[in-house]
Amino acid sequence: MKQPSRRASRTARNDSALIAAQCAHRLLELRTHTGETQKQLAKRLEMTESMISRLERGDHVPSLATLCRIADAFGRRLEIVFHEHEHEHADGPRHSHPHSHHDPDHQHDHGDDE
C-alpha cells in the first residue's frame, strides 16, 4: 500500500491543527455563552473535565461523535463544509480551486508567464 508523502502528511497535520483550533474556539464560545464551567459542561457531556480542557486548548481533534455530542448539548446542528481555496490577483481577477489553505509548497500557475 502506498504511504502518504511527507508533504501530504505535513498538510494533514496542519489541517488537523487548524480544525482543533477552530473547534476549541467555538466550544469555548458556546460554553462561555451558557456560563458553564468546564466541570459543569463535562458532566453534561459525560466527559472528563480534562478532555473539555484539552478540546478548548485545541490540543485534541474531536471525533465526529464528540462533535455531534457537543452540538446536541448546545441545541446546535453540526455542519461540515469542504471549502475551495479562493484568492484575488493584484490585477483584480478572483478564482477558486481546491487545495489546502496551509500548503506552503503550493504554487499558482495561471498561464501568465512573464
N, CA, C and O atoms as CSV, one atom per row, in Angstrom:
chain,resi,resn,atom,element,x,y,z
A,1,MET,N,N,0.849,-1.179,0.000
A,1,MET,CA,C,0.000,0.000,0.000
A,1,MET,C,C,0.890,1.237,0.000
A,1,MET,O,O,1.897,1.285,0.707
A,2,LYS,N,N,0.521,2.221,-0.783
A,2,LYS,CA,C,1.301,3.445,-0.925
A,2,LYS,C,C,1.200,4.288,0.340
A,2,LYS,O,O,0.103,4.507,0.856
A,3,GLN,N,N,2.331,4.759,0.839
A,3,GLN,CA,C,2.391,5.618,2.016
A,3,GLN,C,C,2.184,7.066,1.595
A,3,GLN,O,O,2.609,7.452,0.506
A,4,PRO,N,N,1.537,7.879,2.437
A,4,PRO,CA,C,1.361,9.295,2.094
A,4,PRO,C,C,2.715,9.995,2.041
A,4,PRO,O,O,3.636,9.654,2.783
A,5,SER,N,N,2.818,10.977,1.155
A,5,SER,CA,C,4.063,11.731,1.045
A,5,SER,C,C,4.269,12.574,2.294
A,5,SER,O,O,3.332,12.813,3.056
A,6,ARG,N,N,5.504,13.023,2.497
A,6,ARG,CA,C,5.781,13.898,3.644
A,6,ARG,C,C,4.969,15.177,3.541
A,6,ARG,O,O,4.464,15.686,4.541
A,7,ARG,N,N,4.850,15.688,2.330
A,7,ARG,CA,C,4.076,16.911,2.123
A,7,ARG,C,C,2.617,16.679,2.502
A,7,ARG,O,O,2.012,17.510,3.180
A,8,ALA,N,N,2.047,15.550,2.068
A,8,ALA,CA,C,0.650,15.242,2.399
A,8,ALA,C,C,0.496,15.061,3.901
A,8,ALA,O,O,-0.498,15.507,4.474
A,9,SER,N,N,1.454,14.421,4.545
A,9,SER,CA,C,1.388,14.235,5.998
A,9,SER,C,C,1.472,15.572,6.717
A,9,SER,O,O,0.740,15.808,7.679
A,10,ARG,N,N,2.368,16.458,6.254
A,10,ARG,CA,C,2.510,17.780,6.860
A,10,ARG,C,C,1.221,18.572,6.684
A,10,ARG,O,O,0.771,19.240,7.615
A,11,THR,N,N,0.623,18.500,5.489
A,11,THR,CA,C,-0.623,19.212,5.227
A,11,THR,C,C,-1.737,18.679,6.108
A,11,THR,O,O,-2.525,19.456,6.647
A,12,ALA,N,N,-1.813,17.360,6.264
A,12,ALA,CA,C,-2.848,16.764,7.118
A,12,ALA,C,C,-2.669,17.221,8.562
A,12,ALA,O,O,-3.649,17.517,9.245
A,13,ARG,N,N,-1.415,17.281,9.033
A,13,ARG,CA,C,-1.165,17.766,10.395
A,13,ARG,C,C,-1.587,19.218,10.531
A,13,ARG,O,O,-2.212,19.594,11.523
A,14,ASN,N,N,-1.247,20.039,9.538
A,14,ASN,CA,C,-1.631,21.447,9.580
A,14,ASN,C,C,-3.138,21.591,9.572
A,14,ASN,O,O,-3.682,22.414,10.308
A,15,ASP,N,N,-3.824,20.811,8.757
A,15,ASP,CA,C,-5.272,20.870,8.710
A,15,ASP,C,C,-5.862,20.410,10.033
A,15,ASP,O,O,-6.838,20.991,10.509
A,16,SER,N,N,-5.282,19.370,10.638
A,16,SER,CA,C,-5.764,18.884,11.929
A,16,SER,C,C,-5.603,19.959,13.002
A,16,SER,O,O,-6.503,20.170,13.816
A,17,ALA,N,N,-4.473,20.625,12.999
A,17,ALA,CA,C,-4.237,21.690,13.975
A,17,ALA,C,C,-5.239,22.825,13.775
A,17,ALA,O,O,-5.743,23.392,14.744
A,18,LEU,N,N,-5.523,23.152,12.528
A,18,LEU,CA,C,-6.491,24.204,12.231
A,18,LEU,C,C,-7.884,23.788,12.691
A,18,LEU,O,O,-8.602,24.590,13.288
A,19,ILE,N,N,-8.268,22.561,12.424
A,19,ILE,CA,C,-9.582,22.064,12.847
A,19,ILE,C,C,-9.679,22.069,14.363
A,19,ILE,O,O,-10.693,22.494,14.917
A,20,ALA,N,N,-8.636,21.603,15.042
A,20,ALA,CA,C,-8.636,21.592,16.510
A,20,ALA,C,C,-8.780,23.012,17.052
A,20,ALA,O,O,-9.519,23.235,18.011
A,21,ALA,N,N,-8.085,23.967,16.449
A,21,ALA,CA,C,-8.152,25.362,16.902
A,21,ALA,C,C,-9.543,25.950,16.674
A,21,ALA,O,O,-10.067,26.657,17.536
A,22,GLN,N,N,-10.142,25.663,15.521
A,22,GLN,CA,C,-11.484,26.172,15.241
A,22,GLN,C,C,-12.509,25.574,16.204
A,22,GLN,O,O,-13.382,26.281,16.708
A,23,CYS,N,N,-12.397,24.275,16.454
A,23,CYS,CA,C,-13.312,23.613,17.398
A,23,CYS,C,C,-13.118,24.178,18.800
A,23,CYS,O,O,-14.089,24.415,19.518
A,24,ALA,N,N,-11.865,24.392,19.188
A,24,ALA,CA,C,-11.560,24.938,20.512
A,24,ALA,C,C,-12.218,26.301,20.694
A,24,ALA,O,O,-12.861,26.565,21.710
A,25,HIS,N,N,-12.049,27.146,19.709
A,25,HIS,CA,C,-12.621,28.497,19.767
A,25,HIS,C,C,-14.139,28.441,19.904
A,25,HIS,O,O,-14.726,29.140,20.730
A,26,ARG,N,N,-14.755,27.611,19.094
A,26,ARG,CA,C,-16.220,27.537,19.101
A,26,ARG,C,C,-16.735,26.930,20.402
A,26,ARG,O,O,-17.733,27.402,20.948
A,27,LEU,N,N,-16.070,25.887,20.908
A,27,LEU,CA,C,-16.504,25.267,22.158
A,27,LEU,C,C,-16.402,26.259,23.313
A,27,LEU,O,O,-17.322,26.367,24.124
A,28,LEU,N,N,-15.303,26.971,23.388
A,28,LEU,CA,C,-15.129,27.972,24.439
A,28,LEU,C,C,-16.210,29.055,24.338
A,28,LEU,O,O,-16.769,29.489,25.345
A,29,GLU,N,N,-16.485,29.472,23.123
A,29,GLU,CA,C,-17.518,30.481,22.875
A,29,GLU,C,C,-18.889,29.980,23.364
A,29,GLU,O,O,-19.613,30.711,24.039
A,30,LEU,N,N,-19.235,28.749,23.024
A,30,LEU,CA,C,-20.522,28.178,23.427
A,30,LEU,C,C,-20.610,28.021,24.945
A,30,LEU,O,O,-21.623,28.354,25.559
A,31,ARG,N,N,-19.539,27.512,25.532
A,31,ARG,CA,C,-19.545,27.299,26.986
A,31,ARG,C,C,-19.628,28.634,27.725
A,31,ARG,O,O,-20.356,28.750,28.711
A,32,THR,N,N,-18.903,29.623,27.265
A,32,THR,CA,C,-18.923,30.950,27.885
A,32,THR,C,C,-20.319,31.557,27.791
A,32,THR,O,O,-20.798,32.190,28.732
A,33,HIS,N,N,-20.959,31.356,26.650
A,33,HIS,CA,C,-22.310,31.897,26.439
A,33,HIS,C,C,-23.306,31.305,27.437
A,33,HIS,O,O,-24.216,31.999,27.888
A,34,THR,N,N,-23.138,30.028,27.784
A,34,THR,CA,C,-24.058,29.395,28.740
A,34,THR,C,C,-23.656,29.672,30.181
A,34,THR,O,O,-24.434,29.424,31.102
A,35,GLY,N,N,-22.442,30.188,30.382
A,35,GLY,CA,C,-21.970,30.474,31.733
A,35,GLY,C,C,-21.536,29.234,32.503
A,35,GLY,O,O,-21.372,29.279,33.722
A,36,GLU,N,N,-21.353,28.139,31.797
A,36,GLU,CA,C,-20.943,26.897,32.456
A,36,GLU,C,C,-19.442,26.864,32.714
A,36,GLU,O,O,-18.656,27.468,31.984
A,37,THR,N,N,-19.065,26.156,33.754
A,37,THR,CA,C,-17.656,25.863,33.982
A,37,THR,C,C,-17.300,24.643,33.141
A,37,THR,O,O,-18.180,23.943,32.639
A,38,GLN,N,N,-16.005,24.396,32.994
A,38,GLN,CA,C,-15.580,23.188,32.289
A,38,GLN,C,C,-16.111,21.944,32.997
A,38,GLN,O,O,-16.516,20.976,32.352
A,39,LYS,N,N,-16.105,21.980,34.310
A,39,LYS,CA,C,-16.586,20.845,35.097
A,39,LYS,C,C,-18.075,20.587,34.836
A,39,LYS,O,O,-18.487,19.440,34.661
A,40,GLN,N,N,-18.878,21.655,34.810
A,40,GLN,CA,C,-20.312,21.507,34.560
A,40,GLN,C,C,-20.577,20.962,33.156
A,40,GLN,O,O,-21.414,20.078,32.968
A,41,LEU,N,N,-19.854,21.499,32.178
A,41,LEU,CA,C,-20.031,21.031,30.809
A,41,LEU,C,C,-19.597,19.571,30.677
A,41,LEU,O,O,-20.262,18.778,30.012
A,42,ALA,N,N,-18.494,19.227,31.307
A,42,ALA,CA,C,-18.006,17.851,31.258
A,42,ALA,C,C,-19.065,16.889,31.784
A,42,ALA,O,O,-19.304,15.832,31.199
A,43,LYS,N,N,-19.684,17.260,32.873
A,43,LYS,CA,C,-20.730,16.411,33.456
A,43,LYS,C,C,-21.904,16.273,32.488
A,43,LYS,O,O,-22.434,15.180,32.286
A,44,ARG,N,N,-22.297,17.390,31.899
A,44,ARG,CA,C,-23.431,17.375,30.973
A,44,ARG,C,C,-23.135,16.543,29.727
A,44,ARG,O,O,-24.026,15.885,29.190
A,45,LEU,N,N,-21.885,16.573,29.270
A,45,LEU,CA,C,-21.487,15.816,28.076
A,45,LEU,C,C,-21.029,14.393,28.397
A,45,LEU,O,O,-20.714,13.608,27.502
A,46,GLU,N,N,-21.000,14.078,29.709
A,46,GLU,CA,C,-20.485,12.781,30.158
A,46,GLU,C,C,-19.061,12.560,29.656
A,46,GLU,O,O,-18.726,11.512,29.105
A,47,MET,N,N,-18.239,13.584,29.865
A,47,MET,CA,C,-16.824,13.569,29.510
A,47,MET,C,C,-16.048,13.990,30.747
A,47,MET,O,O,-16.628,14.419,31.744
A,48,THR,N,N,-14.733,13.864,30.670
A,48,THR,CA,C,-13.916,14.329,31.788
A,48,THR,C,C,-13.652,15.828,31.631
A,48,THR,O,O,-13.667,16.373,30.527
A,49,GLU,N,N,-13.414,16.466,32.761
A,49,GLU,CA,C,-13.078,17.885,32.738
A,49,GLU,C,C,-11.771,18.108,31.971
A,49,GLU,O,O,-11.621,19.100,31.258
A,50,SER,N,N,-10.829,17.176,32.126
A,50,SER,CA,C,-9.554,17.329,31.413
A,50,SER,C,C,-9.751,17.243,29.895
A,50,SER,O,O,-9.021,17.891,29.146
A,51,MET,N,N,-10.735,16.447,29.428
A,51,MET,CA,C,-10.995,16.382,27.987
A,51,MET,C,C,-11.588,17.695,27.497
A,51,MET,O,O,-11.240,18.161,26.412
A,52,ILE,N,N,-12.473,18.294,28.275
A,52,ILE,CA,C,-13.021,19.603,27.891
A,52,ILE,C,C,-11.887,20.622,27.802
A,52,ILE,O,O,-11.834,21.422,26.868
A,53,SER,N,N,-10.995,20.588,28.766
A,53,SER,CA,C,-9.850,21.494,28.777
A,53,SER,C,C,-8.981,21.283,27.536
A,53,SER,O,O,-8.582,22.249,26.886
A,54,ARG,N,N,-8.691,20.035,27.212
A,54,ARG,CA,C,-7.877,19.720,26.019
A,54,ARG,C,C,-8.564,20.199,24.750
A,54,ARG,O,O,-7.918,20.740,23.853
A,55,LEU,N,N,-9.881,19.997,24.678
A,55,LEU,CA,C,-10.632,20.448,23.498
A,55,LEU,C,C,-10.600,21.972,23.380
A,55,LEU,O,O,-10.432,22.510,22.285
A,56,GLU,N,N,-10.760,22.660,24.504
A,56,GLU,CA,C,-10.770,24.125,24.476
A,56,GLU,C,C,-9.392,24.722,24.208
A,56,GLU,O,O,-9.297,25.846,23.715
A,57,ARG,N,N,-8.342,24.001,24.518
A,57,ARG,CA,C,-6.979,24.469,24.207
A,57,ARG,C,C,-6.596,24.147,22.765
A,57,ARG,O,O,-5.608,24.674,22.254
A,58,GLY,N,N,-7.367,23.289,22.110
A,58,GLY,CA,C,-7.024,22.873,20.750
A,58,GLY,C,C,-5.962,21.794,20.735
A,58,GLY,O,O,-5.296,21.585,19.721
A,59,ASP,N,N,-5.796,21.099,21.870
A,59,ASP,CA,C,-4.794,20.041,21.975
A,59,ASP,C,C,-5.294,18.708,21.440
A,59,ASP,O,O,-4.527,17.750,21.346
A,60,HIS,N,N,-6.567,18.640,21.092
A,60,HIS,CA,C,-7.167,17.375,20.677
A,60,HIS,C,C,-8.163,17.648,19.558
A,60,HIS,O,O,-9.000,18.544,19.672
A,61,VAL,N,N,-8.075,16.880,18.483
A,61,VAL,CA,C,-9.056,16.991,17.404
A,61,VAL,C,C,-10.230,16.094,17.783
A,61,VAL,O,O,-10.072,14.876,17.877
A,62,PRO,N,N,-11.407,16.682,18.002
A,62,PRO,CA,C,-12.544,15.867,18.421
A,62,PRO,C,C,-13.023,14.943,17.305
A,62,PRO,O,O,-12.951,15.278,16.123
A,63,SER,N,N,-13.507,13.782,17.707
A,63,SER,CA,C,-14.084,12.848,16.748
A,63,SER,C,C,-15.429,13.393,16.278
A,63,SER,O,O,-15.981,14.324,16.865
A,64,LEU,N,N,-15.930,12.806,15.230
A,64,LEU,CA,C,-17.242,13.207,14.735
A,64,LEU,C,C,-18.311,12.947,15.795
A,64,LEU,O,O,-19.227,13.752,15.964
A,65,ALA,N,N,-18.196,11.830,16.505
A,65,ALA,CA,C,-19.154,11.514,17.574
A,65,ALA,C,C,-19.119,12.579,18.669
A,65,ALA,O,O,-20.164,12.984,19.177
A,66,THR,N,N,-17.919,13.032,19.031
A,66,THR,CA,C,-17.787,14.072,20.058
A,66,THR,C,C,-18.376,15.388,19.565
A,66,THR,O,O,-19.065,16.078,20.316
A,67,LEU,N,N,-18.115,15.735,18.326
A,67,LEU,CA,C,-18.679,16.965,17.765
A,67,LEU,C,C,-20.206,16.917,17.766
A,67,LEU,O,O,-20.864,17.919,18.045
A,68,CYS,N,N,-20.760,15.754,17.453
A,68,CYS,CA,C,-22.223,15.596,17.477
A,68,CYS,C,C,-22.764,15.750,18.897
A,68,CYS,O,O,-23.802,16.380,19.100
A,69,ARG,N,N,-22.071,15.182,19.875
A,69,ARG,CA,C,-22.492,15.320,21.272
A,69,ARG,C,C,-22.482,16.778,21.705
A,69,ARG,O,O,-23.407,17.246,22.369
A,70,ILE,N,N,-21.425,17.490,21.321
A,70,ILE,CA,C,-21.314,18.912,21.677
A,70,ILE,C,C,-22.432,19.706,21.015
A,70,ILE,O,O,-23.093,20.518,21.663
A,71,ALA,N,N,-22.642,19.471,19.723
A,71,ALA,CA,C,-23.700,20.187,19.001
A,71,ALA,C,C,-25.057,19.930,19.646
A,71,ALA,O,O,-25.827,20.864,19.868
A,72,ASP,N,N,-25.349,18.676,19.946
A,72,ASP,CA,C,-26.626,18.327,20.585
A,72,ASP,C,C,-26.770,19.006,21.940
A,72,ASP,O,O,-27.842,19.511,22.273
A,73,ALA,N,N,-25.701,19.020,22.715
A,73,ALA,CA,C,-25.746,19.606,24.058
A,73,ALA,C,C,-26.074,21.090,24.024
A,73,ALA,O,O,-26.674,21.619,24.960
A,74,PHE,N,N,-25.682,21.760,22.951
A,74,PHE,CA,C,-25.949,23.190,22.835
A,74,PHE,C,C,-27.125,23.490,21.909
A,74,PHE,O,O,-27.371,24.646,21.564
A,75,GLY,N,N,-27.850,22.442,21.508
A,75,GLY,CA,C,-29.004,22.643,20.629
A,75,GLY,C,C,-28.619,23.166,19.268
A,75,GLY,O,O,-29.361,23.930,18.652
A,76,ARG,N,N,-27.456,22.753,18.798
A,76,ARG,CA,C,-26.936,23.218,17.505
A,76,ARG,C,C,-26.912,22.074,16.513
A,76,ARG,O,O,-27.023,20.904,16.879
A,77,ARG,N,N,-26.766,22.433,15.263
A,77,ARG,CA,C,-26.641,21.470,14.170
A,77,ARG,C,C,-25.183,21.469,13.732
A,77,ARG,O,O,-24.590,22.528,13.525
A,78,LEU,N,N,-24.616,20.294,13.592
A,78,LEU,CA,C,-23.237,20.183,13.126
A,78,LEU,C,C,-23.234,20.260,11.608
A,78,LEU,O,O,-24.014,19.577,10.945
A,79,GLU,N,N,-22.362,21.089,11.061
A,79,GLU,CA,C,-22.259,21.250,9.620
A,79,GLU,C,C,-20.805,21.105,9.219
A,79,GLU,O,O,-19.923,21.725,9.815
A,80,ILE,N,N,-20.557,20.292,8.216
A,80,ILE,CA,C,-19.200,20.108,7.709
A,80,ILE,C,C,-19.168,20.665,6.292
A,80,ILE,O,O,-19.990,20.302,5.451
A,81,VAL,N,N,-18.220,21.542,6.041
A,81,VAL,CA,C,-18.128,22.207,4.748
A,81,VAL,C,C,-16.738,21.965,4.165
A,81,VAL,O,O,-15.732,22.102,4.860
A,82,PHE,N,N,-16.692,21.609,2.900
A,82,PHE,CA,C,-15.426,21.473,2.194
A,82,PHE,C,C,-15.246,22.728,1.338
A,82,PHE,O,O,-15.911,22.897,0.316
A,83,HIS,N,N,-14.344,23.595,1.769
A,83,HIS,CA,C,-14.124,24.862,1.078
A,83,HIS,C,C,-13.108,24.704,-0.045
A,83,HIS,O,O,-12.234,23.839,-0.001
A,84,GLU,N,N,-13.244,25.555,-1.043
A,84,GLU,CA,C,-12.222,25.668,-2.064
A,84,GLU,C,C,-11.355,26.868,-1.710
A,84,GLU,O,O,-11.806,27.807,-1.054
A,85,HIS,N,N,-10.110,26.820,-2.154
A,85,HIS,CA,C,-9.216,27.952,-1.952
A,85,HIS,C,C,-9.630,29.059,-2.909
A,85,HIS,O,O,-9.865,28.801,-4.090
A,86,GLU,N,N,-9.722,30.271,-2.420
A,86,GLU,CA,C,-10.063,31.410,-3.261
A,86,GLU,C,C,-9.067,32.517,-3.004
A,86,GLU,O,O,-8.713,32.790,-1.857
A,87,HIS,N,N,-8.616,33.151,-4.060
A,87,HIS,CA,C,-7.719,34.286,-3.885
A,87,HIS,C,C,-7.921,35.292,-5.012
A,87,HIS,O,O,-8.527,35.002,-6.044
A,88,GLU,N,N,-7.391,36.473,-4.773
A,88,GLU,CA,C,-7.525,37.559,-5.738
A,88,GLU,C,C,-6.136,37.967,-6.189
A,88,GLU,O,O,-5.222,38.101,-5.375
A,89,HIS,N,N,-5.984,38.162,-7.475
A,89,HIS,CA,C,-4.706,38.602,-8.029
A,89,HIS,C,C,-4.601,40.121,-7.946
A,89,HIS,O,O,-5.608,40.818,-7.820
A,90,ALA,N,N,-3.386,40.616,-8.018
A,90,ALA,CA,C,-3.139,42.054,-7.930
A,90,ALA,C,C,-3.910,42.825,-9.003
A,90,ALA,O,O,-4.347,43.952,-8.768
A,91,ASP,N,N,-4.079,42.209,-10.195
A,91,ASP,CA,C,-4.796,42.900,-11.273
A,91,ASP,C,C,-6.312,42.714,-11.193
A,91,ASP,O,O,-7.036,43.156,-12.085
A,92,GLY,N,N,-6.801,42.056,-10.119
A,92,GLY,CA,C,-8.237,42.025,-9.881
A,92,GLY,C,C,-8.964,40.702,-9.994
A,92,GLY,O,O,-9.870,40.469,-9.194
A,93,PRO,N,N,-8.635,39.805,-10.937
A,93,PRO,CA,C,-9.443,38.591,-11.081
A,93,PRO,C,C,-9.397,37.704,-9.834
A,93,PRO,O,O,-8.349,37.536,-9.210
A,94,ARG,N,N,-10.556,37.142,-9.488
A,94,ARG,CA,C,-10.658,36.185,-8.380
A,94,ARG,C,C,-10.968,34.819,-8.981
A,94,ARG,O,O,-11.673,34.721,-9.986
A,95,HIS,N,N,-10.452,33.794,-8.379
A,95,HIS,CA,C,-10.845,32.452,-8.783
A,95,HIS,C,C,-10.660,31.486,-7.621
A,95,HIS,O,O,-9.969,31.772,-6.643
A,96,SER,N,N,-11.295,30.344,-7.762
A,96,SER,CA,C,-11.241,29.310,-6.731
A,96,SER,C,C,-10.694,28.028,-7.333
A,96,SER,O,O,-10.889,27.745,-8.515
A,97,HIS,N,N,-10.021,27.275,-6.518
A,97,HIS,CA,C,-9.625,25.926,-6.891
A,97,HIS,C,C,-9.316,25.157,-5.626
A,97,HIS,O,O,-8.894,25.746,-4.631
A,98,PRO,N,N,-9.517,23.844,-5.647
A,98,PRO,CA,C,-9.304,23.065,-4.432
A,98,PRO,C,C,-7.831,22.880,-4.120
A,98,PRO,O,O,-7.042,22.536,-5.000
A,99,HIS,N,N,-7.467,23.104,-2.883
A,99,HIS,CA,C,-6.185,22.731,-2.297
A,99,HIS,C,C,-6.163,23.202,-0.859
A,99,HIS,O,O,-7.048,23.940,-0.424
A,100,SER,N,N,-5.165,22.781,-0.131
A,100,SER,CA,C,-5.085,23.137,1.279
A,100,SER,C,C,-4.792,24.617,1.438
A,100,SER,O,O,-3.995,25.184,0.691
A,101,HIS,N,N,-5.446,25.248,2.425
A,101,HIS,CA,C,-5.171,26.651,2.708
A,101,HIS,C,C,-3.796,26.844,3.322
A,101,HIS,O,O,-3.250,27.948,3.294
A,102,HIS,N,N,-3.234,25.782,3.874
A,102,HIS,CA,C,-1.969,25.893,4.594
A,102,HIS,C,C,-0.878,25.076,3.927
A,102,HIS,O,O,-0.075,24.437,4.607
A,103,ASP,N,N,-0.842,25.092,2.622
A,103,ASP,CA,C,0.148,24.335,1.876
A,103,ASP,C,C,1.231,25.296,1.406
A,103,ASP,O,O,1.057,25.955,0.381
A,104,PRO,N,N,2.363,25.394,2.140
A,104,PRO,CA,C,3.393,26.364,1.775
A,104,PRO,C,C,4.067,26.047,0.445
A,104,PRO,O,O,4.698,26.919,-0.151
A,105,ASP,N,N,3.940,24.805,-0.027
A,105,ASP,CA,C,4.567,24.432,-1.291
A,105,ASP,C,C,3.666,24.690,-2.495
A,105,ASP,O,O,4.078,24.487,-3.637
A,106,HIS,N,N,2.442,25.137,-2.239
A,106,HIS,CA,C,1.508,25.350,-3.346
A,106,HIS,C,C,1.998,26.493,-4.224
A,106,HIS,O,O,2.333,27.576,-3.743
A,107,GLN,N,N,2.031,26.224,-5.505
A,107,GLN,CA,C,2.417,27.241,-6.475
A,107,GLN,C,C,1.239,27.488,-7.405
A,107,GLN,O,O,0.619,26.537,-7.880
A,108,HIS,N,N,0.925,28.741,-7.670
A,108,HIS,CA,C,-0.170,29.071,-8.570
A,108,HIS,C,C,0.368,29.154,-9.988
A,108,HIS,O,O,1.349,29.850,-10.252
A,109,ASP,N,N,-0.278,28.443,-10.893
A,109,ASP,CA,C,0.070,28.503,-12.307
A,109,ASP,C,C,-1.150,28.995,-13.034
A,109,ASP,O,O,-2.129,28.265,-13.188
A,110,HIS,N,N,-1.097,30.239,-13.486
A,110,HIS,CA,C,-2.274,30.830,-14.125
A,110,HIS,C,C,-2.034,31.111,-15.600
A,110,HIS,O,O,-2.807,31.833,-16.229
A,111,GLY,N,N,-0.972,30.548,-16.156
A,111,GLY,CA,C,-0.712,30.700,-17.577
A,111,GLY,C,C,-0.303,32.101,-18.000
A,111,GLY,O,O,-0.381,32.432,-19.183
A,112,ASP,N,N,0.127,32.924,-17.067
A,112,ASP,CA,C,0.520,34.295,-17.405
A,112,ASP,C,C,2.019,34.471,-17.226
A,112,ASP,O,O,2.481,35.388,-16.546
A,113,ASP,N,N,2.777,33.559,-17.860
A,113,ASP,CA,C,4.247,33.613,-17.746
A,113,ASP,C,C,4.762,34.935,-18.253
A,113,ASP,O,O,4.323,35.445,-19.284
A,114,GLU,N,N,5.706,35.483,-17.507
A,114,GLU,CA,C,6.248,36.788,-17.890
A,114,GLU,C,C,7.604,36.626,-18.496
A,114,GLU,O,O,8.229,37.613,-18.884
